């Protein structure tokens, strides 16, 4: 008679069977392969994590050492800093001078009044290394404190020189010297010779007097206001000059020109039309 197997005995038999099966070579080989694969996967993940961390650390170190403004090539750039209908603070000029001392190869910088609207602004020309004028503009705004909270409407205008007309180095040197001798005038230069300054003054006057597009057009609507501005900032003793003489001085300066429309005004005499035409074409001779 066969005795029934109890539950405890059945469990022991199952365990023995599993141990016996586990002792088979195929099973042991499969388990070893699985374990090796898991270890290999873990090692690869650890290596990838180390590699990623190393790359991140290298990027951080490069970013820390890398200058904010990447230097690539040399630019000759004209510079204008202005605020519509307001004077630019003299501190802007002083901050730029400190920056120019160590940043540029050559420069001229002037605090002057505009030819047309007679507001204090900064005018200059610089030769320096930068990646683009856009990057240079950001750098200048940071230098003068206009990066985030500049005056309303303030502008920093940069243009690469095209070496024609007024947009040459010598002519711009003369342009920056046009207010020389006036009380408000401040000037700075770096690596600019006396000969270049002497050559720039007449060249600027020639181009300024000959280029129609750069002159302020005088009309019946604005002539009184422009004359008052000119007398206030350009004439040493405004009370000693007549209105006609003031207009003549404005035209002679090369900054103003009568509208050619005045030549076609009704009832104008031929002699007067000839004088207006002569004033427009040859301001220095009137």
C-alpha positions as CSV (number, residue, x, y, z in Angstrom):
1,X,0.0,0.0,0.0
2,X,1.4,3.4,-1.1
3,X,1.4,6.0,1.6
4,X,0.1,9.4,0.7
5,X,2.7,12.2,0.3
6,X,2.2,15.1,2.6
7,X,2.4,18.7,1.5
8,X,5.7,19.4,3.3
9,X,7.3,16.4,1.6
10,X,5.9,17.6,-1.8
11,X,7.5,21.0,-1.3
12,X,10.8,19.4,-0.5
13,X,10.7,17.3,-3.6
14,X,9.9,20.4,-5.8
15,X,12.9,22.2,-4.3
16,X,15.1,19.2,-5.0
17,X,13.9,19.0,-8.6
18,X,14.6,22.8,-9.1
19,X,18.1,22.4,-7.6
20,X,18.6,19.4,-9.9
21,X,17.5,21.3,-13.0
22,X,19.6,24.4,-11.9
23,X,22.6,22.2,-11.8
24,X,22.3,21.4,-15.5
25,X,25.1,23.0,-17.7
26,X,22.6,24.7,-20.0
27,X,20.8,26.4,-17.2
28,X,24.0,27.5,-15.5
29,X,25.4,28.8,-18.8
30,X,22.2,30.8,-19.5
31,X,22.3,32.3,-16.0
32,X,25.9,33.3,-16.3
33,X,25.3,34.9,-19.7
34,X,22.4,36.9,-18.3
35,X,24.4,38.0,-15.3
36,X,27.3,39.0,-17.5
37,X,25.0,41.0,-19.8
38,X,23.5,42.8,-16.8
39,X,27.0,43.7,-15.6
40,X,28.0,44.9,-19.0
41,X,24.9,47.0,-19.4
42,X,25.5,48.5,-15.9
43,X,29.2,49.3,-16.8
44,X,28.2,50.9,-20.1
45,X,25.7,53.1,-18.3
46,X,28.2,54.1,-15.7
47,X,30.8,54.9,-18.5
48,X,28.2,57.0,-20.4
49,X,27.3,58.9,-17.2
50,X,31.0,59.6,-16.5
51,X,31.5,60.7,-20.1
52,X,28.5,63.0,-20.0
53,X,29.6,64.5,-16.7
54,X,33.1,65.0,-18.1
55,X,31.8,66.8,-21.1
56,X,29.6,69.1,-19.0
57,X,32.5,70.0,-16.8
58,X,34.7,70.8,-19.8
59,X,31.9,73.0,-21.3
60,X,31.6,74.8,-18.0
61,X,35.3,75.4,-17.8
62,X,35.4,76.6,-21.4
63,X,32.5,78.9,-20.8
64,X,34.2,80.3,-17.7
65,X,37.4,81.0,-19.6
66,X,35.8,82.1,-22.9
67,X,35.5,85.9,-23.3
68,X,32.1,87.4,-23.6
69,X,32.8,89.0,-26.9
70,X,34.6,86.7,-29.3
71,X,37.3,88.5,-31.3
72,X,37.5,87.5,-34.9
73,X,38.6,90.2,-37.4
74,X,39.4,93.9,-37.6
75,X,36.6,96.4,-38.2
76,X,36.7,100.2,-39.0
77,X,33.5,101.5,-37.6
78,X,31.8,104.9,-37.3
79,X,30.1,105.5,-34.0
80,X,27.2,107.8,-33.1
81,X,25.5,107.8,-29.7
82,X,22.5,110.2,-29.4
83,X,19.2,110.8,-27.6
84,X,16.4,112.5,-29.6
85,X,15.8,116.1,-28.4
86,X,18.1,115.7,-25.4
87,X,21.8,116.1,-24.6
88,X,23.9,113.0,-24.0
89,X,25.4,113.0,-20.5
90,X,29.2,113.8,-20.5
91,X,29.7,110.6,-18.3
92,X,28.9,108.6,-21.5
93,X,31.9,110.2,-23.2
94,X,34.2,109.6,-20.1
95,X,33.2,105.9,-19.9
96,X,33.9,105.3,-23.6
97,X,37.3,106.9,-23.2
98,X,38.3,104.5,-20.5
99,X,37.0,101.6,-22.6
100,X,38.9,102.8,-25.7
101,X,42.2,102.9,-23.8
102,X,42.5,99.1,-23.7
103,X,40.0,97.9,-26.3
104,X,40.8,99.5,-29.7
105,X,43.8,99.8,-32.0
106,X,42.8,103.3,-33.2
107,X,40.1,105.7,-32.3
108,X,38.8,109.3,-32.4
109,X,35.9,110.4,-30.2
110,X,34.2,113.7,-29.8
111,X,31.4,115.2,-27.6
112,X,29.8,117.6,-30.0
113,X,26.5,119.2,-31.0
114,X,24.6,118.0,-34.0
115,X,24.9,119.8,-37.3
116,X,21.1,120.0,-37.6
117,X,19.4,119.8,-34.2
118,X,22.4,121.0,-32.0
119,X,22.0,118.4,-29.2
120,X,25.1,117.1,-27.5
121,X,26.0,113.6,-28.8
122,X,29.0,111.4,-29.1
123,X,30.6,110.9,-32.5
124,X,33.6,108.8,-33.4
125,X,35.5,106.2,-35.4
126,X,37.2,103.1,-34.0
127,X,39.3,100.3,-35.3
128,X,39.1,97.1,-33.3
129,X,38.6,93.4,-33.4
130,X,35.1,91.9,-33.0
131,X,32.9,89.3,-34.5
132,X,30.2,91.8,-35.8
133,X,28.9,95.3,-35.4
134,X,25.8,93.8,-33.6
135,X,28.0,92.2,-30.9
136,X,30.0,95.5,-30.7
137,X,26.8,97.5,-30.1
138,X,25.9,95.2,-27.2
139,X,29.4,95.7,-25.8
140,X,29.2,99.5,-26.0
141,X,25.8,99.5,-24.4
142,X,27.1,97.6,-21.4
143,X,30.1,99.9,-21.2
144,X,27.9,103.1,-21.0
145,X,25.2,101.4,-18.9
146,X,22.5,101.3,-21.5
147,X,22.3,97.5,-21.8
148,X,19.0,97.3,-19.9
149,X,17.9,100.7,-18.7
150,X,19.1,103.3,-21.3
151,X,17.3,106.6,-21.9
152,X,14.1,106.5,-23.8
153,X,14.8,106.7,-27.6
154,X,18.5,106.6,-27.1
155,X,20.5,105.0,-29.9
156,X,23.9,103.5,-30.5
157,X,24.5,103.6,-34.3
158,X,27.5,101.7,-35.8
159,X,28.4,101.5,-39.5
160,X,31.3,99.7,-41.1
161,X,33.3,102.2,-43.2
162,X,32.8,102.0,-47.0
163,X,35.8,104.3,-47.6
164,X,33.9,106.8,-49.8
165,X,33.1,110.4,-49.3
166,X,32.7,111.2,-45.7
167,X,33.0,107.5,-44.7
168,X,36.8,107.4,-44.8
169,X,39.1,107.5,-41.8
170,X,40.6,110.9,-42.6
171,X,37.3,112.5,-43.3
172,X,35.8,111.2,-40.1
173,X,38.8,112.5,-38.1
174,X,38.0,115.9,-39.5
175,X,34.3,115.4,-38.8
176,X,35.0,114.8,-35.1
177,X,37.0,118.0,-35.0
178,X,34.3,120.3,-36.5
179,X,33.3,121.7,-33.0
180,X,36.9,122.3,-32.0
181,X,37.2,125.5,-30.0
182,X,33.6,125.5,-28.6
183,X,32.9,125.3,-24.8
184,X,31.1,122.0,-25.0
185,X,33.7,120.2,-27.1
186,X,35.6,117.2,-25.7
187,X,37.9,115.1,-27.8
188,X,39.9,111.9,-27.5
189,X,42.2,110.2,-30.0
190,X,44.4,107.1,-29.9
191,X,47.1,106.3,-32.5
192,X,46.0,109.3,-34.6
193,X,48.8,111.6,-35.8
194,X,48.8,115.4,-36.1
195,X,49.2,115.0,-39.9
196,X,46.0,113.0,-40.1
197,X,44.1,115.6,-38.1
198,X,45.4,118.4,-40.3
199,X,44.5,116.4,-43.4
200,X,41.0,115.6,-42.1
201,X,39.8,119.1,-41.4
202,X,39.7,120.3,-45.0
203,X,38.6,117.0,-46.4
204,X,35.6,117.0,-44.1
205,X,34.7,120.6,-45.1
206,X,34.9,119.7,-48.8
207,X,32.6,116.7,-48.5
208,X,30.2,118.4,-46.0
209,X,29.7,121.4,-48.3
210,X,29.2,119.3,-51.4
211,X,26.9,116.5,-50.3
212,X,23.3,117.8,-50.6
213,X,21.7,114.8,-48.7
214,X,23.6,115.6,-45.5
215,X,22.4,119.2,-45.2
216,X,19.3,120.4,-43.3
217,X,16.8,122.0,-45.7
218,X,15.6,125.4,-44.8
219,X,12.0,126.1,-45.4
220,X,9.6,128.9,-44.6
221,X,8.2,126.7,-41.8
222,X,11.5,126.0,-40.0
223,X,13.9,128.8,-40.9
224,X,13.2,131.0,-37.8
225,X,13.6,128.1,-35.4
226,X,16.8,126.9,-37.1
227,X,18.2,130.4,-37.1
228,X,17.6,130.8,-33.3
229,X,19.3,127.5,-32.6
230,X,22.3,128.4,-34.8
231,X,22.7,131.8,-33.1
232,X,22.4,130.2,-29.6
233,X,25.1,127.6,-30.2
234,X,27.2,128.8,-33.0
235,X,27.4,132.6,-32.8
236,X,29.5,134.1,-30.0
237,X,27.5,137.3,-29.8
238,X,23.9,136.6,-31.1
239,X,22.7,140.2,-30.5
240,X,25.3,141.6,-32.9
241,X,24.2,139.7,-36.0
242,X,21.2,140.4,-38.3
243,X,18.8,137.8,-39.4
244,X,20.0,138.0,-43.0
245,X,23.6,137.6,-41.8
246,X,22.7,134.7,-39.6
247,X,21.1,132.9,-42.6
248,X,24.2,133.6,-44.7
249,X,26.4,132.1,-41.9
250,X,24.2,129.0,-41.7
251,X,24.5,128.4,-45.4
252,X,28.2,129.1,-45.4
253,X,28.7,126.5,-42.6
254,X,27.8,123.8,-45.1
255,X,25.2,122.4,-42.7
256,X,22.1,124.1,-44.1
257,X,20.7,124.7,-47.6
258,X,17.7,126.6,-48.9
259,X,15.0,124.5,-50.5
260,X,15.3,124.5,-54.3
261,X,11.6,125.0,-54.3
262,X,12.3,128.7,-53.5
263,X,13.6,129.1,-57.0
264,X,10.1,128.4,-58.4
265,X,8.2,130.7,-56.1
266,X,5.8,133.0,-57.8
267,X,7.0,136.6,-58.5
268,X,10.6,135.8,-57.6
269,X,13.0,137.8,-59.6
270,X,15.6,136.2,-61.8
271,X,18.4,137.9,-59.9
272,X,17.1,136.6,-56.5
273,X,16.7,133.1,-58.0
274,X,20.2,133.2,-59.2
275,X,21.5,134.2,-55.7
276,X,19.6,131.3,-54.1
277,X,20.9,128.9,-56.7
278,X,24.5,130.2,-56.1
279,X,24.0,129.8,-52.3
280,X,22.9,126.2,-52.8
281,X,25.7,125.2,-55.1
282,X,28.6,127.2,-53.6
283,X,27.9,128.0,-49.9
284,X,31.5,129.0,-49.2
285,X,31.4,131.8,-51.7
286,X,28.5,133.8,-50.4
